[in-house]
Amino acid sequence: AGAKTFLYLNGGSDRVTVTQQSALNGELHVVGGNGQDTLVVQVPSNAGSQAGSLTEAEVKGLGIPGRVFYSEMELVIVELGTGSDQFVVESTVAGTSVSVKATGGADTITVGSGTLNKIRSPLSVTGDYGKTSTVVFDDTKDTSGTQRGYLSDASMQGLGLFGEGVLYSSFGSMVVKLSTD
């Protein structure tokens, strides 16, 4: 299973980058401190197609050996590779902004894992500039009753999403999946 490594960022504005080449065998726990701390998870351009997800405490998959946990971070950035990647933002934690960026390939970025109510912080998703990527909003398992949603050319709001909702840009297509409640 490997070792648990804890990285405490005790002041200042720190940036930690984790890639497939990281010598990670087990668990990495990145704990922010005072200042503007950023965790960047990068998929290298030559990594082929990868799958992964983000929760309020962990970034999983993407071909990264081991597991990456985070807490007390101000920003988490996930940069997908040039393959046709699949990435799901299942949930976010209040106080940590999240940015997911496609960099090529026919990527699919899904927001929500059956409910959008677990997106509790600012979230931005960016497709590739060739516009071959897809953004999916998945609210199919939401049982909180009737909710209103608002869709513009740059954001999805309402439907239980945090504050200003999700900002998005540069996607070739969008899918919105709603519950039957």
Contacts in CASP RR format, 6 or more apart in sequence:
PFRMAT RR
TARGET T0000
AUTHOR 0000-0000-0000
METHOD contacts of the structure
MODEL  1
AGAKTFLYLNGGSDRVTVTQQSALNGELHVVGGNGQDTLVVQVPSNAGSQ
AGSLTEAEVKGLGIPGRVFYSEMELVIVELGTGSDQFVVESTVAGTSVSV
KATGGADTITVGSGTLNKIRSPLSVTGDYGKTSTVVFDDTKDTSGTQRGY
LSDASMQGLGLFGEGVLYSSFGSMVVKLSTD
1 26 0 8 1.000
2 25 0 8 1.000
2 26 0 8 1.000
2 27 0 8 1.000
2 66 0 8 1.000
3 25 0 8 1.000
3 26 0 8 1.000
3 27 0 8 1.000
4 26 0 8 1.000
4 27 0 8 1.000
4 29 0 8 1.000
5 24 0 8 1.000
5 26 0 8 1.000
5 27 0 8 1.000
5 28 0 8 1.000
5 29 0 8 1.000
6 29 0 8 1.000
6 31 0 8 1.000
7 16 0 8 1.000
7 28 0 8 1.000
7 29 0 8 1.000
7 30 0 8 1.000
7 31 0 8 1.000
8 31 0 8 1.000
8 32 0 8 1.000
8 33 0 8 1.000
9 16 0 8 1.000
9 30 0 8 1.000
9 31 0 8 1.000
9 32 0 8 1.000
9 33 0 8 1.000
9 37 0 8 1.000
10 33 0 8 1.000
10 34 0 8 1.000
11 33 0 8 1.000
11 34 0 8 1.000
11 35 0 8 1.000
12 33 0 8 1.000
12 34 0 8 1.000
12 35 0 8 1.000
12 36 0 8 1.000
12 37 0 8 1.000
13 35 0 8 1.000
13 36 0 8 1.000
13 37 0 8 1.000
13 38 0 8 1.000
14 32 0 8 1.000
14 33 0 8 1.000
14 35 0 8 1.000
14 37 0 8 1.000
14 38 0 8 1.000
15 37 0 8 1.000
15 38 0 8 1.000
15 40 0 8 1.000
16 30 0 8 1.000
16 37 0 8 1.000
16 38 0 8 1.000
16 39 0 8 1.000
16 40 0 8 1.000
17 40 0 8 1.000
17 41 0 8 1.000
17 42 0 8 1.000
18 24 0 8 1.000
18 28 0 8 1.000
18 39 0 8 1.000
18 40 0 8 1.000
18 41 0 8 1.000
18 42 0 8 1.000
18 59 0 8 1.000
18 64 0 8 1.000
18 68 0 8 1.000
19 41 0 8 1.000
19 42 0 8 1.000
19 43 0 8 1.000
19 44 0 8 1.000
19 64 0 8 1.000
20 43 0 8 1.000
20 44 0 8 1.000
20 47 0 8 1.000
20 62 0 8 1.000
20 63 0 8 1.000
20 64 0 8 1.000
20 65 0 8 1.000
21 44 0 8 1.000
22 28 0 8 1.000
22 64 0 8 1.000
22 65 0 8 1.000
24 64 0 8 1.000
24 65 0 8 1.000
24 66 0 8 1.000
24 68 0 8 1.000
25 65 0 8 1.000
25 66 0 8 1.000
26 65 0 8 1.000
26 66 0 8 1.000
26 67 0 8 1.000
27 66 0 8 1.000
27 67 0 8 1.000
27 68 0 8 1.000
27 69 0 8 1.000
28 66 0 8 1.000
28 67 0 8 1.000
28 68 0 8 1.000
28 69 0 8 1.000
29 69 0 8 1.000
29 70 0 8 1.000
29 71 0 8 1.000
30 39 0 8 1.000
30 68 0 8 1.000
30 69 0 8 1.000
30 70 0 8 1.000
30 71 0 8 1.000
30 73 0 8 1.000
31 70 0 8 1.000
31 71 0 8 1.000
31 72 0 8 1.000
32 70 0 8 1.000
32 71 0 8 1.000
32 72 0 8 1.000
32 73 0 8 1.000
33 72 0 8 1.000
35 74 0 8 1.000
36 74 0 8 1.000
36 75 0 8 1.000
37 72 0 8 1.000
37 73 0 8 1.000
37 74 0 8 1.000
37 75 0 8 1.000
38 73 0 8 1.000
38 74 0 8 1.000
38 75 0 8 1.000
38 76 0 8 1.000
38 77 0 8 1.000
39 59 0 8 1.000
39 68 0 8 1.000
39 70 0 8 1.000
39 73 0 8 1.000
39 75 0 8 1.000
39 76 0 8 1.000
39 77 0 8 1.000
40 76 0 8 1.000
40 77 0 8 1.000
40 78 0 8 1.000
40 79 0 8 1.000
41 59 0 8 1.000
41 62 0 8 1.000
41 64 0 8 1.000
41 68 0 8 1.000
41 76 0 8 1.000
41 77 0 8 1.000
41 78 0 8 1.000
41 79 0 8 1.000
42 79 0 8 1.000
42 81 0 8 1.000
43 50 0 8 1.000
43 62 0 8 1.000
43 63 0 8 1.000
43 79 0 8 1.000
43 80 0 8 1.000
43 81 0 8 1.000
43 85 0 8 1.000
44 81 0 8 1.000
45 81 0 8 1.000
45 82 0 8 1.000
45 103 0 8 1.000
46 82 0 8 1.000
47 63 0 8 1.000
47 81 0 8 1.000
47 82 0 8 1.000
47 83 0 8 1.000
48 81 0 8 1.000
48 82 0 8 1.000
48 83 0 8 1.000
49 83 0 8 1.000
49 84 0 8 1.000
49 85 0 8 1.000
49 86 0 8 1.000
50 61 0 8 1.000
50 62 0 8 1.000
50 63 0 8 1.000
50 80 0 8 1.000
50 81 0 8 1.000
50 83 0 8 1.000
50 85 0 8 1.000
50 86 0 8 1.000
51 61 0 8 1.000
51 62 0 8 1.000
51 85 0 8 1.000
51 86 0 8 1.000
51 87 0 8 1.000
52 59 0 8 1.000
52 60 0 8 1.000
52 61 0 8 1.000
52 62 0 8 1.000
52 85 0 8 1.000
52 86 0 8 1.000
52 87 0 8 1.000
52 88 0 8 1.000
53 59 0 8 1.000
53 60 0 8 1.000
53 61 0 8 1.000
53 87 0 8 1.000
53 88 0 8 1.000
53 89 0 8 1.000
53 90 0 8 1.000
53 113 0 8 1.000
54 60 0 8 1.000
54 76 0 8 1.000
54 78 0 8 1.000
54 87 0 8 1.000
54 88 0 8 1.000
54 89 0 8 1.000
54 90 0 8 1.000
54 91 0 8 1.000
54 92 0 8 1.000
54 98 0 8 1.000
54 100 0 8 1.000
55 90 0 8 1.000
55 91 0 8 1.000
56 91 0 8 1.000
56 92 0 8 1.000
56 93 0 8 1.000
56 96 0 8 1.000
56 118 0 8 1.000
56 120 0 8 1.000
57 69 0 8 1.000
57 70 0 8 1.000
57 71 0 8 1.000
57 93 0 8 1.000
58 67 0 8 1.000
58 68 0 8 1.000
58 69 0 8 1.000
58 70 0 8 1.000
59 68 0 8 1.000
59 70 0 8 1.000
59 76 0 8 1.000
59 78 0 8 1.000
60 67 0 8 1.000
60 68 0 8 1.000
62 78 0 8 1.000
62 80 0 8 1.000
62 85 0 8 1.000
62 87 0 8 1.000
70 76 0 8 1.000
70 96 0 8 1.000
71 93 0 8 1.000
73 96 0 8 1.000
74 95 0 8 1.000
74 96 0 8 1.000
74 97 0 8 1.000
75 96 0 8 1.000
75 97 0 8 1.000
75 98 0 8 1.000
75 99 0 8 1.000
76 96 0 8 1.000
76 97 0 8 1.000
76 98 0 8 1.000
76 99 0 8 1.000
77 98 0 8 1.000
77 99 0 8 1.000
77 100 0 8 1.000
77 101 0 8 1.000
78 87 0 8 1.000
78 98 0 8 1.000
78 99 0 8 1.000
78 100 0 8 1.000
78 101 0 8 1.000
79 101 0 8 1.000
79 103 0 8 1.000
80 87 0 8 1.000
80 100 0 8 1.000
80 101 0 8 1.000
80 102 0 8 1.000
80 103 0 8 1.000
80 104 0 8 1.000
80 107 0 8 1.000
80 109 0 8 1.000
81 102 0 8 1.000
81 103 0 8 1.000
81 104 0 8 1.000
81 105 0 8 1.000
82 103 0 8 1.000
82 104 0 8 1.000
82 105 0 8 1.000
83 104 0 8 1.000
83 105 0 8 1.000
83 107 0 8 1.000
84 105 0 8 1.000
84 106 0 8 1.000
84 107 0 8 1.000
84 108 0 8 1.000
85 102 0 8 1.000
85 105 0 8 1.000
85 107 0 8 1.000
85 108 0 8 1.000
86 107 0 8 1.000
86 108 0 8 1.000
86 110 0 8 1.000
87 100 0 8 1.000
87 107 0 8 1.000
87 108 0 8 1.000
87 109 0 8 1.000
87 110 0 8 1.000
88 109 0 8 1.000
88 110 0 8 1.000
88 112 0 8 1.000
88 113 0 8 1.000
89 98 0 8 1.000
89 100 0 8 1.000
89 109 0 8 1.000
89 110 0 8 1.000
89 111 0 8 1.000
89 112 0 8 1.000
89 119 0 8 1.000
89 123 0 8 1.000
89 125 0 8 1.000
90 112 0 8 1.000
90 113 0 8 1.000
90 118 0 8 1.000
91 112 0 8 1.000
91 113 0 8 1.000
91 118 0 8 1.000
91 119 0 8 1.000
91 120 0 8 1.000
92 98 0 8 1.000
92 118 0 8 1.000
92 119 0 8 1.000
92 120 0 8 1.000
92 121 0 8 1.000
92 123 0 8 1.000
92 162 0 8 1.000
93 120 0 8 1.000
93 121 0 8 1.000
94 120 0 8 1.000
94 121 0 8 1.000
94 162 0 8 1.000
95 121 0 8 1.000
96 121 0 8 1.000
97 121 0 8 1.000
97 122 0 8 1.000
97 123 0 8 1.000
97 124 0 8 1.000
98 121 0 8 1.000
98 122 0 8 1.000
98 123 0 8 1.000
98 124 0 8 1.000
99 123 0 8 1.000
99 124 0 8 1.000
99 125 0 8 1.000
99 126 0 8 1.000
100 109 0 8 1.000
100 123 0 8 1.000
100 124 0 8 1.000
100 125 0 8 1.000
100 126 0 8 1.000
101 125 0 8 1.000
101 126 0 8 1.000
101 127 0 8 1.000
102 109 0 8 1.000
102 126 0 8 1.000
102 127 0 8 1.000
102 128 0 8 1.000
102 133 0 8 1.000
102 170 0 8 1.000
103 128 0 8 1.000
104 128 0 8 1.000
104 130 0 8 1.000
104 132 0 8 1.000
104 133 0 8 1.000
105 128 0 8 1.000
105 132 0 8 1.000
105 133 0 8 1.000
106 132 0 8 1.000
106 133 0 8 1.000
106 134 0 8 1.000
107 127 0 8 1.000
107 128 0 8 1.000
107 132 0 8 1.000
107 133 0 8 1.000
107 134 0 8 1.000
108 133 0 8 1.000
108 134 0 8 1.000
108 135 0 8 1.000
108 136 0 8 1.000
109 125 0 8 1.000
109 127 0 8 1.000
109 133 0 8 1.000
109 134 0 8 1.000
109 135 0 8 1.000
109 136 0 8 1.000
110 135 0 8 1.000
110 136 0 8 1.000
110 137 0 8 1.000
110 138 0 8 1.000
111 119 0 8 1.000
111 123 0 8 1.000
111 125 0 8 1.000
111 135 0 8 1.000
111 136 0 8 1.000
111 137 0 8 1.000
111 138 0 8 1.000
111 156 0 8 1.000
111 166 0 8 1.000
112 118 0 8 1.000
112 119 0 8 1.000
112 137 0 8 1.000
112 138 0 8 1.000
112 139 0 8 1.000
113 138 0 8 1.000
114 138 0 8 1.000
114 139 0 8 1.000
114 140 0 8 1.000
114 141 0 8 1.000
114 142 0 8 1.000
114 177 0 8 1.000
114 179 0 8 1.000
115 138 0 8 1.000
115 139 0 8 1.000
115 141 0 8 1.000
115 142 0 8 1.000
116 137 0 8 1.000
116 138 0 8 1.000
116 139 0 8 1.000
116 142 0 8 1.000
116 158 0 8 1.000
116 159 0 8 1.000
116 160 0 8 1.000
116 161 0 8 1.000
117 142 0 8 1.000
117 144 0 8 1.000
117 160 0 8 1.000
117 161 0 8 1.000
119 160 0 8 1.000
119 161 0 8 1.000
119 162 0 8 1.000
119 165 0 8 1.000
119 166 0 8 1.000
120 162 0 8 1.000
121 162 0 8 1.000
122 162 0 8 1.000
122 163 0 8 1.000
122 164 0 8 1.000
122 165 0 8 1.000
122 167 0 8 1.000
123 162 0 8 1.000
123 165 0 8 1.000
123 166 0 8 1.000
123 167 0 8 1.000
124 166 0 8 1.000
124 167 0 8 1.000
124 168 0 8 1.000
125 135 0 8 1.000
125 166 0 8 1.000
125 167 0 8 1.000
125 168 0 8 1.000
125 171 0 8 1.000
126 168 0 8 1.000
126 169 0 8 1.000
126 170 0 8 1.000
127 133 0 8 1.000
127 135 0 8 1.000
127 168 0 8 1.000
127 169 0 8 1.000
127 170 0 8 1.000
127 171 0 8 1.000
127 172 0 8 1.000
128 170 0 8 1.000
129 170 0 8 1.000
130 170 0 8 1.000
130 172 0 8 1.000
131 170 0 8 1.000
131 171 0 8 1.000
131 172 0 8 1.000
132 172 0 8 1.000
133 170 0 8 1.000
133 171 0 8 1.000
133 172 0 8 1.000
134 171 0 8 1.000
134 172 0 8 1.000
134 173 0 8 1.000
134 174 0 8 1.000
134 175 0 8 1.000
135 168 0 8 1.000
135 171 0 8 1.000
135 173 0 8 1.000
135 174 0 8 1.000
135 175 0 8 1.000
136 174 0 8 1.000
136 175 0 8 1.000
136 176 0 8 1.000
136 177 0 8 1.000
137 156 0 8 1.000
137 159 0 8 1.000
137 166 0 8 1.000
137 174 0 8 1.000
137 175 0 8 1.000
137 176 0 8 1.000
137 177 0 8 1.000
138 177 0 8 1.000
139 159 0 8 1.000
139 176 0 8 1.000
139 177 0 8 1.000
139 178 0 8 1.000
139 179 0 8 1.000
140 177 0 8 1.000
140 178 0 8 1.000
140 179 0 8 1.000
141 179 0 8 1.000
142 159 0 8 1.000
142 160 0 8 1.000
142 178 0 8 1.000
142 179 0 8 1.000
142 181 0 8 1.000
143 179 0 8 1.000
143 181 0 8 1.000
144 160 0 8 1.000
144 181 0 8 1.000
145 179 0 8 1.000
145 181 0 8 1.000
146 181 0 8 1.000
147 158 0 8 1.000
147 159 0 8 1.000
147 160 0 8 1.000
148 158 0 8 1.000
148 159 0 8 1.000
149 156 0 8 1.000
149 157 0 8 1.000
149 158 0 8 1.000
149 159 0 8 1.000
150 156 0 8 1.000
150 157 0 8 1.000
150 158 0 8 1.000
151 157 0 8 1.000
151 176 0 8 1.000
154 167 0 8 1.000
154 168 0 8 1.000
154 169 0 8 1.000
155 164 0 8 1.000
155 165 0 8 1.000
155 166 0 8 1.000
155 167 0 8 1.000
155 168 0 8 1.000
156 165 0 8 1.000
156 166 0 8 1.000
156 168 0 8 1.000
156 176 0 8 1.000
157 163 0 8 1.000
157 164 0 8 1.000
157 165 0 8 1.000
157 166 0 8 1.000
158 165 0 8 1.000
159 178 0 8 1.000
168 174 0 8 1.000
END
